[in-house]
Amino acid sequence: MVEIFSFELAKARLRVNRAERSLSRSNELLDQGGGNVAVNLSLCDRIRSEQRRVAEARERLTKLNTIPRY
């Protein structure tokens, strides 16, 4: 049981890290500029979805951290 919990916790941490890295890459691409309006709109849409993924991943990690361990 403890191994499963540890695995789920590690998986949740990885999910948060991946989502945060993807969000930062999207922001960097938008900051570089040089793109046209369609590219910038696409990047803004990607940033919004990445922000949602980060929030969901953090929420899952928080839920797992609050589960009592026996």
C-alpha positions as CSV (number, residue, x, y, z in Angstrom):
1,M,0.0,0.0,0.0
2,V,2.8,2.4,0.9
3,E,4.6,1.6,-2.4
4,I,1.5,2.5,-4.4
5,F,1.1,5.8,-2.5
6,S,4.7,6.7,-3.1
7,F,4.4,5.8,-6.7
8,E,1.3,8.0,-7.1
9,L,2.9,10.9,-5.3
10,A,6.0,10.7,-7.5
11,K,3.8,10.5,-10.6
12,A,1.9,13.6,-9.4
13,R,5.2,15.5,-8.8
14,L,6.4,14.6,-12.3
15,R,3.1,15.8,-13.8
16,V,3.5,19.2,-12.1
17,N,7.1,19.5,-13.3
18,R,6.2,18.6,-16.9
19,A,3.3,21.0,-17.0
20,E,5.4,23.8,-15.5
21,R,8.3,23.2,-18.0
22,S,5.8,23.2,-20.9
23,L,4.2,26.4,-19.7
24,S,7.6,28.2,-19.3
25,R,8.6,27.0,-22.9
26,S,5.4,28.4,-24.3
27,N,5.9,31.7,-22.5
28,E,9.5,31.9,-23.8
29,L,8.3,31.3,-27.4
30,L,5.7,34.1,-27.0
31,D,8.3,36.5,-25.6
32,Q,10.7,35.8,-28.5
33,G,8.2,37.4,-30.8
34,G,8.9,37.4,-34.4
35,G,5.8,35.5,-35.1
36,N,2.7,36.6,-36.9
37,V,-0.7,37.1,-35.3
38,A,-1.8,33.5,-35.9
39,V,1.3,32.1,-34.2
40,N,0.9,34.4,-31.2
41,L,-2.8,33.5,-30.9
42,S,-1.9,29.8,-31.0
43,L,0.8,30.3,-28.3
44,C,-1.7,32.2,-26.1
45,D,-4.1,29.3,-26.4
46,R,-1.4,26.9,-25.6
47,I,-0.4,28.9,-22.6
48,R,-4.0,28.9,-21.3
49,S,-4.2,25.2,-21.6
50,E,-0.8,24.7,-19.9
51,Q,-1.9,27.0,-17.0
52,R,-4.9,24.8,-16.6
53,R,-2.7,21.6,-16.6
54,V,-0.4,23.1,-14.0
55,A,-3.4,24.0,-11.8
56,E,-4.9,20.5,-12.1
57,A,-1.6,18.8,-11.5
58,R,-0.9,20.9,-8.4
59,E,-4.4,20.2,-7.1
60,R,-3.9,16.4,-7.5
61,L,-0.5,16.6,-5.7
62,T,-2.1,18.6,-2.9
63,K,-4.9,16.0,-2.5
64,L,-2.3,13.2,-2.4
65,N,-0.2,15.0,0.2
66,T,-3.3,15.4,2.5
67,I,-4.1,11.7,2.5
68,P,-3.2,10.3,5.9
69,R,-0.4,7.6,5.8
70,Y,-0.5,4.6,8.0
